[in-house]
Amino acid sequence: MVFPLARIAAATLLASSALAAQEPPQNLQVLPKDIPRPELTAIMRGFTQSLGVRCEFCHAMRDGVTPAPGQPIQINQLNLPSDANPRKNAARFMMRMTDSLNRVVLASLPDRRDPPVVVSCMTCHRQNPVPTTIETVIADVHAKSGIDSAIARYRALRGMDLMSGKYNFGEQPMSELARRLGEQGRPADAVRLLEMTQEYFPNSAGIDLQIAELQVAAGNRDAAIARLRAILTKNPNDQRAVGALRRLGVEP
């Protein structure tokens, strides 16, 4: 079974000497039953790093143990062999899925790269307990609380996670969400989302064009023309803007 992140986490093995002295691992259903504890520890740490969680995310507490408020849970407070936490079986399913993708599905890919590209927990999770994308997060906030809250949430996440790799803060995700909002009959919200995005990508003619198209659909001709002229200020030879202006009866 291939777990690339486990190999990356091998540098943490020196810190696992205390665990190595414990009794052999129990109730292993996917990993080899005779796996050395240091290797098992490295794999588990790879999971926590990929999902941005701690061990108690999948492991149940020991009976009678009550964690101190505000204090991290210690490994000896967990019942590691227990299946009481349903996330543990979910993790087993995901381990089997990953193994099948790497060993069977991707192995049959014609002209596969060498060295081969493999799937790992980080491929989908990217430090999120549940795989998600920035557009999904912002769309959910918008649906529940409106455009002001959605924009505030985007700014907050961008401030916290811009360099972490957890989300794609490029131009495309919010452009795609704005497209969907326009299709849902929310052009004003779509425009506001794009205007916010353009603060981070001021030279993007694509955002201007998308806003112009939304303004045309909403009947805001003058606003659309202004956006199309903004494109030509950035790129005088942009034929998309030229054609759109002529369709509106305006010479570039």
N, C-alpha and C positions, 0 to 999 in steps of 0.2 A: 504494500500500500504506500502511495506517494503522498507525503505531507511536506512540501517545500518549506513552509514556515517553521516546521519543527527543526529543520537543519539550520535555518537562520538563527533560531533560538538556542542553538547548541552552546553559544557563548555564555549562557546563563547557568550552565551545569555546575559550575563551581559552587554556586549558591544553594545547590540542592543536596549537599552532603548530609544534612540532618534528616531529610526525607529518605535518603538512600538507606539509612539504618533501620527504617521501619519494616514491618512485615511485608511480604510480597503483595503486589496489587491483587485485589479481588474483584470478581464479577466483571471481568473484561469480556465483552461480547463481539467487539470488532477488532481491536488491536490484539496482537499475539499475547497469549496468556503468560508467556515466559519473557515478555519484554523487560529489559533492564529498567529499574526505576528511574535512573537519570534520563534515559531516553523518553520514558513516559512523561516525566515532569516537563521536559522540553516541549513535547507535543502539547500538553495542557497549557503551558505558558504561551505557545503560539496561538492557541485558540483565544485566550484572553486578550492578547494583543490585537488580533484580527477583529474581534467583536467589541473591543473597548469595554470589557466587563471584568469582574473578579470571579474567583472560583465558585462562590455561592450562587452565581447565575444558573449553573447546571447542577450543583451538588446540594443535597439536603443538609439541614442542620442536624446535629446529634440530638437525640431525645433529651429534654431537660435543659438544654443549653439556650440561654437568652443573651444575645449580643448586647454589649454595652452601647447605649445610645451615642451615635456620633463616632464610634470607634470601628476601625476595620475589623472584619471577621477573620480570625486566625484559622489556619489550615486544620489545627487539631480540634476545632469546634465543628468541623464538618464530618458527616457520615459518608465518606467517599464511596463505599460499595453500594450504598442505598440507591434504589430507583424511585424514591418518593417524589423527587422533583421531576415533573414531566419533561422539562427541557433536556434532561439527560438522554431520553430516548429519541428526542428530536435531533440531538447532536449525533447520536449513533446513525440515524437515517442519513444525515448530511455527510457523515464520514463515508458511508457506503456509496452515496451518490457521487462524491468527489472521486473516490477510488474508481468507480465505474467509468466516469467521464475520462479520467486520465489513462486508465489501463485498457479500456475497451473502445469507447467512442472516439476519443482523439487519436488513439493508436491506429484507427482505420482511416484517418484523414489522408487523402492522396497528397503526395509531395509534402509531407509534414516537415516543418522546420527542424533543423539539427543545429544545436540542441533543441529539443522539443519544447513548445510552450505548454505549460501545465496549469490546471485550475487549482486554486487554493481557497481557503476561507476568505482571505483578503480580496480575492477577485471580485466578490459580490458584496461582502460586508463592509469593508473599508472603515473599520472601527465603529460600525453601527451594530447594535445587537440584532436588529432586523434589517436586512438589506433595503436601502431606500435611495432616493435621489433628491437633489435640492428642489427640483420642480415638484416632486410629490409632496415634500414637506410644505412648500409655500402654497401649493394648491389646496392642501388640507386646511392650512390656516385661513386662506381666503374663503373657503367654503363655510368655515365656522364663524369667522370674525370679520371678514371684509378686507378690502384692499389696503386700508391703513395699517392694519395689524400684519398683513402679509408682507408689506414693504418693510415694516419695522423688524419683523422676524428675519427677513433676508439680510438686512443690514447687520443685525446682531450676530447671525451665524457667520457672515463674511468676516466680521471683526474678530470672532473667536477662532474660526477654523480655516481661514484662507490658506494657510501653509500646511495644514495637516493632511491633505489629500482625501479627507472624508467626503467632500462634496466637490462637484464641478462648478466653479464660480466663473466659468467662461461666459461668453455672450449667448451661446446657443440655448441653454436650458430655459432661461427666462423668455427668450424669443419664442420657444416652442409653447411655453405656458401661455404667453400672450396670444399666440395663434388660437389656442384652444378656447381662451376666454372670448375672443372675437367670435368664434363659431357658436359659442353659447349665448350670444346676444349681450355680451358685456364689453362693448368696445371702449367705453370710458375707462374701465378698470385695466383693460389691456394696454391702452395708451399710457396710463400712469405707471404701469409696470415697466414698460419700455423706456419711458423717460427716466425712471430710476436707473435702469440698466445702462443707459447711455451716459450717465454720470461717470461710470467706470470705464466706458468705451466711447469716449467723445468723438473719435474719428470714424466711427462705424457708420458707413452709408447704408448698410443693410437695415439698421434700426430705423433710420430716417424713412427708408422706403416702406418698411412695415407700418410705421405710424401713419404715413401718407395714405396707404391702402385702407387702414382702419378709418381714417378721417373721411375718405371718399365714401366708404360704405355707410358711414353715419351721417352723410350729407353735409359735412363740414368742408366745403370746397376751398375756402381761403386758407384754412389750416393745412389742408393737404398740399396746396400750392407752395406754401411757405416751407414745408418739409422737403418737397421736391427741389426747390431752389437751394435749400441747404445742402442737398446732395451734390448739386453742380458746383457749389462753392468748394466742396472737398475734392470733387472729381469732375472737372468740366466736360469730360467725354463720356460720362455715365449714360449709356443709351437707355437704360431702364427709366431714369428720371426724365430724359428727353421725350421718350415715347409716352410716359404717363402725363406729362404736361400737355403734350399735343392732344391727347385724348380728352383733356379737360378744356381744350380750346385756347390754350396759352402757348405762345411761342417761347422757347427757352431763352 
